Structures are given as structure tokens and as C-alpha cells.
Amino acid sequence: MDFTKEANWIYSTDDAGDIIAEVTFPKYKEGVVVINHTFVDDSLRGQGIAGQLMDEVYDVLKEDGRKAVLTCPYAVKWYREHPEKNDIVAHL
């Protein structure tokens, strides 16, 4: 799946331009964001798309040197299952 990356948002759209997958991570404070929302359209569920979004946001934050507070339930679960990527998780 192809994703569009913006400052605090990674998403994918269908041919009609509707969002079919996204993760949002607004700024919390300098150098820290909050991963607060993950969405995958019902038609794509079970295909690992949400995990791909988590990989993408990890890569963006790692590259930028930012950390993340996790409030999205899926992000909390995913990072718990991927401890090798917890280096970007901020513990406040």
C-alpha cells in the first residue's frame, strides 16, 4: 500500500480520494508527538495495514529524532508486541 506522509499524519486514499487508512500523531511538546488515532477501512481489515502504518510512523519519528506518547489503543498494543521499536516511545 502506498502512504502519503505529512508532518503529523500518514494516510492512504482510494481512487475516489477517500481515506482508507491513517495514523495521526500531533505534536505534544518539542520533540514528542502523541500517536492518538489509527484507522483502517473495514474492507482492508486483517491485511496488516495498521501494522504497516505503525512501521511507517516509527520510521518517520526515528529519522526525525522524535519520541511518541501512545494513546491510541492499537498503537499501545502494537508497540507492546514490537519491543525492538520501543526506542521511540516516550514515558511521561
VENVEN-V626965 format. One record per pair of residues at least 12 apart in sequence whose C-alpha atoms are under 10 Angstrom apart, sorted by the first residue. I is the first residue (numbers start at 1). J is the second residue. D is the distance in Angstrom with one decimal. If there is no record, write none. Layout:
BEGIN
i | j | d
I | J | D
I | J | D
END
This chain:
BEGIN
i | j | d
1 | 13 | 9.7
1 | 21 | 9.6
1 | 49 | 7.9
1 | 52 | 8.6
1 | 53 | 9.8
3 | 21 | 8.6
3 | 22 | 8.6
3 | 52 | 9.5
3 | 53 | 8.3
3 | 56 | 8.5
4 | 22 | 9.3
5 | 22 | 9.8
5 | 23 | 9.9
5 | 56 | 8.7
5 | 57 | 8.9
5 | 60 | 8.7
6 | 24 | 9.6
6 | 60 | 9.9
7 | 24 | 9.5
7 | 25 | 8.6
7 | 26 | 8.5
7 | 27 | 9.3
7 | 60 | 9.2
8 | 23 | 8.5
8 | 24 | 5.9
8 | 25 | 5.0
8 | 26 | 5.3
8 | 27 | 7.3
8 | 33 | 8.1
8 | 34 | 9.3
8 | 35 | 9.1
8 | 57 | 9.0
8 | 60 | 9.5
8 | 61 | 9.7
9 | 22 | 7.2
9 | 23 | 5.9
9 | 24 | 4.6
9 | 25 | 6.1
9 | 26 | 7.7
9 | 35 | 9.6
9 | 37 | 9.7
9 | 57 | 8.5
10 | 22 | 5.6
10 | 23 | 5.4
10 | 24 | 6.6
10 | 25 | 8.6
10 | 38 | 9.6
10 | 53 | 7.3
10 | 54 | 9.6
10 | 56 | 7.7
10 | 57 | 7.3
10 | 60 | 9.6
11 | 23 | 6.5
11 | 24 | 8.5
11 | 38 | 9.6
11 | 39 | 9.1
11 | 40 | 9.5
11 | 53 | 8.0
11 | 56 | 10.0
12 | 40 | 9.4
12 | 53 | 9.6
19 | 39 | 9.0
19 | 40 | 8.7
19 | 41 | 8.1
20 | 39 | 7.6
20 | 40 | 5.8
20 | 41 | 5.0
20 | 42 | 8.6
20 | 43 | 8.6
20 | 44 | 8.0
20 | 49 | 9.9
21 | 38 | 7.6
21 | 39 | 5.3
21 | 40 | 4.3
21 | 41 | 6.1
21 | 42 | 9.7
21 | 44 | 8.5
21 | 45 | 9.9
21 | 49 | 7.5
21 | 50 | 7.6
21 | 52 | 10.0
21 | 53 | 8.1
22 | 37 | 7.8
22 | 38 | 5.7
22 | 39 | 5.2
22 | 40 | 6.6
22 | 41 | 9.2
22 | 49 | 9.3
22 | 50 | 8.1
22 | 53 | 7.1
22 | 54 | 9.8
23 | 35 | 7.3
23 | 36 | 7.8
23 | 37 | 5.5
23 | 38 | 4.4
23 | 39 | 6.5
23 | 40 | 8.9
23 | 50 | 8.3
23 | 53 | 6.5
23 | 54 | 7.8
23 | 56 | 9.3
23 | 57 | 7.8
23 | 72 | 9.4
23 | 75 | 9.4
24 | 36 | 6.1
24 | 37 | 5.3
24 | 38 | 6.7
24 | 39 | 9.0
24 | 53 | 9.8
24 | 57 | 8.9
24 | 72 | 9.4
25 | 37 | 7.4
25 | 38 | 9.3
25 | 57 | 8.4
25 | 61 | 9.9
25 | 68 | 8.0
25 | 69 | 9.0
25 | 70 | 9.1
25 | 71 | 9.8
25 | 72 | 9.6
26 | 68 | 9.6
27 | 66 | 9.8
27 | 67 | 10.0
27 | 68 | 9.0
27 | 69 | 9.8
28 | 67 | 9.8
28 | 68 | 8.6
28 | 69 | 8.2
29 | 67 | 9.9
30 | 66 | 8.5
30 | 67 | 9.5
31 | 61 | 9.2
31 | 64 | 8.6
31 | 65 | 7.2
31 | 66 | 4.7
31 | 67 | 6.3
31 | 68 | 8.6
32 | 61 | 9.0
32 | 65 | 9.1
32 | 66 | 5.5
32 | 67 | 4.7
32 | 68 | 5.4
32 | 69 | 7.2
32 | 88 | 9.3
32 | 89 | 9.1
32 | 90 | 7.5
33 | 61 | 8.8
33 | 66 | 7.3
33 | 67 | 6.3
33 | 68 | 4.8
33 | 69 | 6.2
33 | 70 | 8.6
33 | 89 | 9.6
33 | 90 | 8.9
34 | 67 | 8.6
34 | 68 | 5.4
34 | 69 | 4.6
34 | 70 | 5.8
34 | 71 | 6.8
34 | 72 | 8.5
34 | 89 | 9.7
34 | 90 | 9.3
35 | 54 | 9.4
35 | 57 | 8.8
35 | 67 | 9.9
35 | 68 | 6.4
35 | 69 | 6.2
35 | 70 | 5.1
35 | 71 | 6.1
35 | 72 | 6.0
35 | 73 | 9.5
35 | 74 | 9.6
35 | 75 | 7.0
35 | 76 | 9.0
35 | 89 | 9.9
36 | 68 | 9.7
36 | 69 | 8.4
36 | 70 | 6.6
36 | 71 | 5.0
36 | 72 | 4.4
36 | 73 | 8.3
36 | 74 | 9.3
36 | 75 | 8.1
36 | 76 | 9.8
37 | 70 | 9.4
37 | 71 | 7.8
37 | 72 | 5.2
37 | 73 | 8.3
37 | 74 | 8.2
37 | 75 | 8.2
38 | 50 | 7.0
38 | 51 | 9.8
38 | 53 | 8.1
38 | 54 | 8.8
38 | 72 | 6.8
38 | 73 | 8.6
38 | 74 | 7.0
38 | 75 | 7.6
39 | 53 | 9.3
39 | 74 | 9.3
40 | 53 | 9.4
50 | 74 | 8.2
50 | 75 | 8.9
50 | 78 | 9.1
51 | 74 | 9.1
51 | 75 | 8.9
51 | 78 | 7.3
51 | 79 | 9.8
53 | 75 | 9.7
54 | 74 | 9.2
54 | 75 | 7.1
54 | 78 | 7.6
54 | 79 | 8.4
54 | 85 | 9.9
55 | 78 | 9.7
55 | 79 | 10.0
55 | 85 | 8.9
58 | 79 | 9.8
58 | 85 | 7.4
58 | 86 | 9.2
58 | 87 | 9.4
58 | 88 | 7.3
58 | 89 | 9.4
59 | 85 | 9.6
59 | 88 | 9.6
61 | 88 | 7.1
61 | 89 | 9.8
62 | 85 | 9.3
62 | 87 | 8.4
62 | 88 | 6.5
65 | 88 | 8.1
66 | 88 | 6.9
66 | 89 | 9.1
66 | 90 | 9.1
67 | 86 | 9.5
67 | 87 | 8.0
67 | 88 | 4.6
67 | 89 | 5.5
67 | 90 | 5.5
67 | 91 | 9.2
68 | 86 | 9.4
68 | 87 | 9.5
68 | 88 | 6.0
68 | 89 | 4.9
68 | 90 | 5.3
68 | 91 | 8.5
68 | 92 | 10.0
69 | 88 | 8.8
69 | 89 | 6.1
69 | 90 | 5.3
69 | 91 | 6.9
69 | 92 | 7.7
70 | 89 | 7.4
70 | 90 | 8.1
70 | 91 | 9.0
76 | 89 | 9.8
END
